[in-house]
Amino acid sequence: MLGDTSSLRQDPGMDPDALAIRGLKEVVARSNDGSIVVRRADRDLFQARQGKLLFYLCPNNHRDTALLEWRVFIQEIRTCSGKHKHAGGLTIFVLDGVGYTMIDGARLDWKKGDLVLLPMKVGGVEHQHFNLGPPNKPAVWIAIINMAIHDYLASDLEQIENSPDYIG
């Protein structure tokens, strides 16, 4: 994958082969020179439709790291996340709290230290996450998504309900 090629498309005089080679060199340079340690202090927690999120890695927002093809984020769930549907294929490691996830109508309980696997399914996986602790003690997890798999599945996100904490 060439990574972000928007700067390449701005050079219409360059032939496609030269553009491809330049793009590959940019990927190698990023792997060699990009940030290896991503500090919490360099990222912002924000309220989204799914809950409170903090992206450590996101190909759309953070292009300064050595790895591009990953989305890694922390999510805080005070009561419940937004209900949504996508192709799945991600892992969620529970850092703190206790709760459950509804996946296509089935309840799956989890607690601190558990790993939740959201399966890949044709037609998508409808799911929503719930905190069983008090709202002042949110459940917290880190989600890890390989974007190459995400893109291969042509995964889209259908928002069904927003988190009750979201004001949009």
C-alpha positions as CSV (number, residue, x, y, z in Angstrom):
1,M,0.0,0.0,0.0
2,L,1.3,3.4,-0.9
3,G,0.0,5.3,2.2
4,D,-1.2,8.8,1.7
5,T,-0.8,9.6,-2.0
6,S,-2.6,13.0,-2.0
7,S,0.7,14.9,-2.3
8,L,1.6,12.6,-5.2
9,R,-1.5,13.4,-7.2
10,Q,-0.6,17.1,-7.1
11,D,2.3,16.5,-9.4
12,P,0.5,15.7,-12.7
13,G,3.7,15.9,-14.7
14,M,5.2,12.9,-13.1
15,D,4.6,9.5,-14.7
16,P,2.7,6.8,-12.8
17,D,5.8,4.6,-12.3
18,A,7.8,7.4,-10.8
19,L,4.8,8.3,-8.5
20,A,4.6,4.7,-7.3
21,I,8.3,4.5,-6.6
22,R,8.2,7.8,-4.7
23,G,5.2,6.6,-2.7
24,L,7.0,3.4,-1.7
25,K,10.0,5.4,-0.6
26,E,7.8,7.6,1.5
27,V,6.4,4.5,3.3
28,V,9.9,3.2,4.0
29,A,11.0,6.6,5.3
30,R,8.0,6.8,7.6
31,S,8.7,3.3,8.9
32,N,12.3,4.3,9.6
33,D,11.7,7.8,10.9
34,G,8.1,7.9,12.3
35,S,7.4,8.0,16.0
36,I,7.9,4.7,17.8
37,V,6.4,5.8,21.1
38,V,3.0,7.4,21.1
39,R,2.4,9.4,24.3
40,R,-1.0,9.8,25.9
41,A,-0.2,13.5,26.5
42,D,0.0,13.9,22.7
43,R,-3.5,12.7,22.1
44,D,-6.9,14.2,23.0
45,L,-9.9,12.4,24.5
46,F,-13.1,13.5,22.8
47,Q,-16.8,12.7,22.9
48,A,-17.9,10.8,19.8
49,R,-21.1,9.0,18.8
50,Q,-19.7,5.8,20.3
51,G,-18.5,7.3,23.6
52,K,-15.3,9.0,24.8
53,L,-12.4,8.1,22.4
54,L,-8.7,8.7,22.3
55,F,-6.9,7.6,19.2
56,Y,-3.3,6.5,19.6
57,L,-3.1,5.4,16.0
58,C,-5.4,6.4,13.2
59,P,-4.4,6.6,9.5
60,N,-6.8,9.5,9.0
61,N,-5.6,11.7,11.9
62,H,-2.1,10.7,13.0
63,R,0.4,10.4,10.1
64,D,3.5,10.9,12.2
65,T,4.0,7.3,13.5
66,A,6.1,4.4,12.1
67,L,2.9,2.3,11.6
68,L,0.1,3.5,9.3
69,E,-2.2,0.6,8.8
70,W,-3.5,0.3,12.3
71,R,-6.3,2.1,14.2
72,V,-5.7,1.8,18.0
73,F,-7.9,3.7,20.4
74,I,-9.1,3.8,24.0
75,Q,-12.8,4.0,24.7
76,E,-14.5,5.0,27.9
77,I,-18.1,3.8,28.4
78,R,-20.0,5.5,31.1
79,T,-23.4,3.9,30.5
80,C,-23.4,2.5,27.0
81,S,-21.7,3.1,23.6
82,G,-23.6,4.0,20.5
83,K,-25.2,1.0,18.7
84,H,-23.5,0.5,15.4
85,K,-22.8,-2.1,12.7
86,H,-19.7,-2.8,10.7
87,A,-17.9,-5.9,9.3
88,G,-16.1,-6.6,12.6
89,G,-12.6,-8.0,12.7
90,L,-11.2,-6.1,15.7
91,T,-10.0,-6.9,19.1
92,I,-10.9,-5.1,22.4
93,F,-8.8,-5.5,25.5
94,V,-10.6,-4.4,28.7
95,L,-8.3,-2.2,30.7
96,D,-10.8,-1.5,33.5
97,G,-14.4,-2.1,34.6
98,V,-17.0,-4.6,34.0
99,G,-19.8,-4.8,31.4
100,Y,-21.2,-6.6,28.4
101,T,-21.5,-6.3,24.7
102,M,-24.6,-7.1,22.7
103,I,-23.6,-8.7,19.4
104,D,-26.5,-9.4,17.0
105,G,-28.8,-9.8,20.0
106,A,-26.6,-12.0,22.1
107,R,-25.2,-10.8,25.4
108,L,-21.5,-11.4,26.1
109,D,-20.2,-10.3,29.5
110,W,-16.6,-9.1,30.0
111,K,-14.4,-7.6,32.8
112,K,-10.9,-6.1,33.3
113,G,-8.3,-8.3,31.7
114,D,-10.6,-9.9,29.1
115,L,-10.1,-9.8,25.4
116,V,-13.2,-9.3,23.3
117,L,-13.1,-10.4,19.7
118,L,-15.6,-8.9,17.3
119,P,-16.1,-11.5,14.6
120,M,-16.0,-10.7,10.9
121,K,-19.4,-11.3,9.3
122,V,-20.8,-10.8,5.8
123,G,-23.4,-8.1,6.2
124,G,-21.8,-6.7,9.3
125,V,-22.1,-7.2,13.1
126,E,-24.6,-5.1,15.0
127,H,-23.2,-4.4,18.4
128,Q,-23.4,-2.1,21.5
129,H,-21.3,-2.0,24.6
130,F,-22.6,-1.5,28.2
131,N,-20.9,-0.5,31.5
132,L,-22.2,-2.4,34.5
133,G,-20.4,-0.1,36.9
134,P,-21.5,3.3,38.0
135,P,-21.3,6.1,35.4
136,N,-18.6,7.9,37.4
137,K,-16.4,4.7,37.0
138,P,-16.4,4.1,33.2
139,A,-15.4,0.8,31.6
140,V,-12.2,1.4,29.7
141,W,-10.7,-0.6,26.9
142,I,-8.3,-0.4,24.0
143,A,-9.5,-1.5,20.5
144,I,-7.0,-2.6,17.8
145,I,-8.0,-2.7,14.2
146,N,-5.7,-3.7,11.3
147,M,-6.8,-1.3,8.6
148,A,-5.6,-3.5,5.7
149,I,-8.1,-6.1,6.8
150,H,-10.7,-3.4,7.4
151,D,-10.2,-2.0,3.9
152,Y,-10.1,-5.5,2.3
153,L,-13.6,-6.1,3.9
154,A,-14.8,-2.8,2.5
155,S,-16.0,-2.2,6.1
156,D,-18.4,0.7,6.6
157,L,-19.9,1.9,9.8
158,E,-23.7,2.3,10.1
159,Q,-24.6,4.3,13.2
160,I,-27.9,3.0,14.6
161,E,-28.0,4.9,17.9
162,N,-25.7,7.4,19.5
163,S,-24.2,7.1,22.9
164,P,-26.4,8.9,25.5
165,D,-23.3,11.0,26.3
166,Y,-23.1,12.3,22.8
167,I,-24.6,15.8,22.1
168,G,-24.5,16.4,18.4
